Amino acid sequence: MKKIFALILSVVMVLSLVACGKKDDDKITLNIGYMPNYGSLWAVTTAIEKGYFEEAGIEVVLWEFADGPTIINAMESEKIDIGYIGHGAHKLCIQGKAKIFALSHISNGDAVIGGPNVKALEDLKGKTVGYSAGTSSEDVLKKALAKAGLTWDDITAMEMGAENLTTAMLSGSLDACACWSPNSLKIMDELKGATKLADNMMFAEDSVSLASWIVTSKYAENNADKILTFTKALYKAMDYAADGNYDEVAGYVANQTKTDKAVAYAERGVADWLTGKEVAAGAADGTVEAYYKTQQKGFLASGAVTAEVPVADYVMLQNMIDAGK
């Protein structure tokens, strides 16, 4: 009898080990590209810290990048699986470089800032202006110049990495710059005589500044289930983070970026932080598609995009809808 019991116990233990092994095998590991700011990290760090990814069987590895175009390049070389982009890099999605699978938020974090001697957009003429090529920095600068009746040839445009814009502006090497938060907030706070000349809201009538989560077309074709699982967990985080929990989320962001929590907390006002429920509902009723259409029209008007493309070609609206079910 003891031998039979021992045999049964051994079988149970073996089955338990097999079951545990299967659970580990089913775990999803995703390499995620982000930028070191609140907008990029507000939802993903919340999903990590609140355990939403763990509940979904996802292990996330975060990789920091300076801007959206660099993130897309990293995805194309398969160094990362999923990435976050701000407004400017969306033109690359329209051009077929990546697919958008989730809307993150509507931003007002991009700004054109003048130094002590630049108090109006018209003052940019003949000035040295810093910007980051291919990003929302370049887009907001072009719109600002057009609004002032100026062209690219009317300024001395200095292209530089996003991380160098703040340093150059604060040192006085630039007369003005176009950048995004938290850099824009830091410049306005620390540069004496700085003036915000333009931001996203100035162009809200004919443009919308969106932030999104993206994958390559190849990854989208082969990993629909992983993307949906990630989106569902992200939605939970968005629901929580957008529900007034800004102080807590700022702590998560500051911990990831190794910056002061107050800096992250100051960014809470630079966007309309959407809940997962709002994104799912908006994808279902046409609101989200309209956002991306408006965004594309802005790119077409500025010449950043030369041919109109159906939103459905590069935005995975059904994934956004299904993630809300």
N, C-alpha and C positions, 0 to 999 in steps of 0.2 A: 504493500500500500504506500509505504514511504517512497519507494522507487517511482511509483506512478505519479505521486504528487510532485516529486522533484522534476520528473520529466515534463509535467504540465507547466510547472513554474519556469523551467528553462525555455519552453516554447513561447510563453507569455513575454518573457524578457527579450527574446529574439525579435518577436513581432513589434514590441515597443521600440526597440532600437531601429528597426526598419522604418517604422512610422516616423520617428524623429528625423531619420536621415532623409526621408522624402520631403518633410517639411522644410529642411534646410535647402534641399535641391530646388524647391519651388520658390524660394526667396528671390526677389528681383533686386539686382544691384544696378543703380543708375548713376552715371557721372553727369553732374549738372553744372553748367556754366552760368556764372552770375557776375554782376558788377558790384563794387563795394558801396552800395547805398541802400536806403530804406526801401525805395521803390522796387529794387531787384530782389530784396531779401524778405520783405514784410510777410509774405505768405509762406515761402519755402522754409524759413527758420521756424515759423510758428508750427508748421506741419511736423517738423523734426522734434521740437521741444514739447509739443502737446501729445506726441505719440501717434499722430494720424498716419504717418508713413509706416511706422512699425506695425500698426493694426492692419494695414493693407499688405503687409509682407514685403515692404520696400526698404532697401538700405540705400541711403543717399550719400554720395561722395561729392562734395562741393569744390569747384575749381574757379578761382577768381580771374577775371579778364578786365581789360580797361574799357572795352566798348562792344557794341553789338556786332559790327562787321568782323571783329576778331573772334567772337564767339561762333559766328557762322563758319568762319574758316576752320576753326577747331572741330566743328561738327562734320564738315566735309572730309576732314582727314581722320575722322572717327576717333578722335581723342576724347570727345564727350558725346553723350547721347542726346541730351536735352539742353536747351539754352533759353535765357531770358534776353529780350531786346527792348530798347526804347524806341521812340518814334522813328528816328532817322533810318535805322536798319530795316524798317518795314519795306522800303523800296526794293531791297534785295529779295524779299519774299515775293513781291509782285513780279520781279524779274526771274522767278523760278529757282532761287537759291535755297529756299526753305519753305516749310509749311507751318502755318500758325494753328495750334491745336487748342489754345485757351487764351482768352482775353484776361489780362491781369488788372489793369486800371486805366483811368483816363487822367493823363498827366497835365500839370501846370508847372513842372519843375525846370523847364528850359528857359533861359533868359539871356538877353543881350544887356551887358552892364558897361556903363561908361565910367571912366576914371574921373578925377577931379576937373579936367578940362573938357569933358564931354557930357553935356547936360540934356541933349536932345538927339533924336535920330539923325537929324540933319547935320549935326556936328561931327558925324562919323566921316564926312568927306575929307580925304587927305590924311586920315588917321591910320595908325597901325592897329589892326584888330586880330586877335587870336581866335582860332576855331579848330575843331577836330573834324577832319574830312570824313564824309560818308555817314555822319551821325546826326542826331537831332540838333546838335550845335550848329552844323552847317546849314540845316534847314531853317532854323529860326533866324539865323543871320541873314539869309537870302530874303526871307519874308520881310524882315525889318528894313533892309536896304530898299526893297521895292516900295514899301509904305512911305519911305522918305523921298522917293523919286531918285534914288541913287542906284548904281550898278556895282558889280564886283570890281570894275576898273576904277571906281572912285575911291577905293580904300587900298591900303597895303595889307593884304590878307596874309597872316602868318599861320600856317598849318602846324599844329603840334599835338602831341598826345594829350589825352584828357588830364592825365596826372600832372602835366606841366603848366596847364593854363592858369591854375590858381597861383602858383609860385610866380609866374611871369607877371601876372596882373598885380599882385601885391608888391612886387619889387619895383614896379613902375616901368617895366620893359614894354608893356602894352598900353595903348591909350584906351582900349576897350576890348571886350572879349565876349564870346558866346559860349555858354556852358550849361550844365545841368546841376541839380542838387545832388549832394550837399555842397558842391563847389560854389554854386551861385549864392547860397546862404552864407558861406564862409567869407566870400569877397564882400558882400553887402555889409557884413558885420564888422570886418576888420579893416577895410580900406576907407580911409577918411575921404569924404567927398564923393563916394561912389553913388551912381544913379542907375536904377533899373530902367532901361530904355524900352524894353519890350519883353513880353512873355507869351506863352501859348494862348492865353485867353484873349490877347489883343487880336488874334486871327480866328477866333472861335466861329465867326459867321460862315467862313468858307473852308475851315480846316479843323481837324480834331487830332490831338496828340495821344496816341495809344501806346500802351506797353503790353507785350504779349509773350507767351511761351511757345517755343518753336522746336521743330525737328527737321531733318532732311527728308526729302521725298522718299528716299530709299528706306530710311528708318520707319517712316509712317506706313509704308507698304508691308513691312515685315514685323511690325511690333504694335499693332493696333490695340491689343489687349493691355500691354504694358502702359501705353499712353493713356488709355481710359482709366486704368487703376490709379496712375499718378494723378490724373485730373480730379478724380473723385476725392482723393486725400487732400489735394490742393484746395478744392472747394470748401472742405471742412475748415481748413485753416483760414481761408478768406472770410468765411462766415464769422469765425471767432475774432480775427484780427480787426475786421471792419466794424465790430460791434462795440466800439469805444475803448478797446483794450490797447490803446496806443502806447501807454507807458510801459506795459509789460512787453509788448512787441519791440519797442525801442531797445529794451534790454537785450533781447535776443539778437537784434541786428548789431548792436554795439559789441556784443561778445564775439560775433563772427568777424566783424571788420576791425576789431581791436581799436576802437575809437571811443570817445566819451559818449555816454548814454545821452547826454543833453543834445549832442550834435544829431544823433539819430532821431530823437524826439522832436527836434525842430522841423524835421522833414514831414511830419504828419500832415501839414497843411498844403502840401504841393500837389495833391491829386484827389480825385474822387475815387476812394477805395471801394471797389465793388465787392459784393458778396458773391459766393458761388451760386447762390439761388438767383441773383440778379443776372449773372452771366448766362446761366442755363435758360432762364425765361426769355432773356433778350435774344439769345440764339434761336429760340423757337418762334418768337413773334416778329422777327425781322429787324429788331433794333440793332443788334450787333453787326449784322451784315451792312446796315446803313452806315454805321460808324466807319467800317472799313472802306465803303464806297466813298464817303466824304474824305477820308484820309487820302485815298488814291487820287481823287480829283485835285486835292491840294498839291500832290506830287506832280501831276500832269500839268497843272497851271504853272508851277515853278520850273518845269523842264527836267526835274529829277527823274521822272519816268516819262518815256516817250510814246508808249502804246498802252491803251486801256486793256485791262485783263479782267475777266469775270472773277468776282470775289471768291466764288466757290472753287476756283482753280488753285487757290493758295491758302484758304481759310477752312479748317475742318469744323464746320458748324455742327455737323451731326455728332461729333465727339463731345462738343460742349453741351449739346442737348442730352445725350445719353448719360453723361456724367452726373446730371442732375436728377436722374431717375432713381 
